[in-house]
Amino acid sequence: MEKVKKPEIRDGFRFRAGHVALDLAGTLAARLKQSPRELLAHPSDLARWLVAAELTDAIPEVTQADVALARTLRESIYSLALAHIHQRALPDEARRKLNRFAAQASAVPQLGKDSGIHISGKTQELLASIARDAVLLFGRETGTRLRQCEGESCALLFLDTSRSGERRWCSMSGCGNKSKIAEFRRRQRLNS
């Protein structure tokens, strides 16, 4: 059975990381710019993201407190990923927060008649599931495959699953294409 490639942009959110925890980290848009844009501003934003991330089929009930928890989890994941990428010691506070999230009751995955995974749970349980996935990501060999996009001013993180382990951009159709066009134009100017 051939695996269908899912769109990178779903319901206004980017899913380019190859891992749900890293996709959560990408919900602060333009992170490296002077005015980053919060994509999880309201409970409805987090509910939409959880569905778009395919963590649940039904729109969950989300409170403003859940949004604050999701942002805390997101920032812990982001700082731990950067520590891995730059081969620095893991920040203790981020590690403790991630572990606290992961210790909570998590959502329940079930195998459906369609051979698909169907997950049910409350918002905090879905966040705990993301935290557990992040613990496994950072604690296993896959942690050496974490990358930050090399696109100009792009802060997106991703899991490099390329055979060579030399992927440079969050997306070939996004930052990769922009970089190649910029390089082409630079060479054109040098040759003229």
Secondary structure, DSSP 8 states (H G I E B T S, - for coil): -------SEETTEE--SSSHHHHHHTTEETTTSSS-EES--SHHHHHHHHHHTTS-SS-----HHHHHHHHHHHHHHHHHHHHHHTT----HHHHHHHHHHHTS---EEEE-TTS-EEEE--HHHHHHHHHHHHHHHHHSGGGGGEEE--STT---EEE---SSS---SS-IIIIIHHHHHHHHHHHHHHH-
